[in-house]
């Protein structure tokens, strides 16, 4: 009797091929390296082929046959995933597991209305949300850990589909006591010498730094954080200004201090907010239904949890009113 190759073994093999090493695949899919090694060895024995060439310094590289086997495994995994849709296709009720990735700075604003609103509307859907930075979103799409991602268009690569839903131009955030707080708009030239607090997320930081680089300027970064809330609090406490694309409705930091949002003068590349999917994986019926909800709830006219793009809040004291202390 012939041995069988399980879907789980295929998943371990595909994850290893995508990450280039068993150790990296183990860290990503949370399976022990010996289990992954055993799965790969089983497939190689069963098919009588060598899937990888092992380079001590470069990790694992697929052989020509290995690449062909990987393609077939990906197709089989996709087809197998559709078995779970049979019941829902035969009725009007959506059901199944949906794994949605969300770029971390967007999650607090978008998740309640769009993501969890969907699970309330379709009670038979088991929805899992995964937060992370842009690098993590791309990685999880590649390894099929998420079905789609609500994120930006940054460095997605040719293997990703991206549907733009809204444009988020950069703006400036300062404390109410900042010397620029009473201006309607500021230029990069005015900002360059001022202390800057940088949102230090992969690809996001490169985007913000590129705005200055294109103008032949270099910002004066004095502090940085991976957390949007930490950056906002540092700005509110006068440590420096920050650049953002997201527009929370709140004009206060978490410690209760006031923030002022100013327009960044000039023409600058906006962040494109939208839906990212992995090209080789055709979106399921459930994924397509969720994507349609996103199209209905996210646009240039309205984004859940965000203020309007035309809203700016310069601090202008009333007549005879002293600046706040």
Buried (B, 14 or more C-beta within 10 A) or exposed (E): EEEEBEEEBBBBBBBBBBBBBBEBBBEBBEBEBEBBBEBBEBBBEEEEBEBBEEEEEEBBEBEEEBEEBBEEBBEBBBEEBEEEBEEBEEEEEBBBEBBBBBBBBBBBBBBEBBBEBBBEEBEEBEBBBBBBBBBBBBBBBBBBBBBBBBBBBBEBEEEBBBBEBBBBBBBBBBBBBBEBBBBEBBBBEBBBEBBBBBBBBBBBBEBBBEBBEEBEBEBBBEBBBBBBBBBBBBBBBBBBBBBBBBBBEEBEBEEEBBBBBBBBBBEBEBBBBBBBBBEEBEBBEBBEBBBEBBEEBBEBEEBBBBBEBEEBBBBEEEEEEEEEE
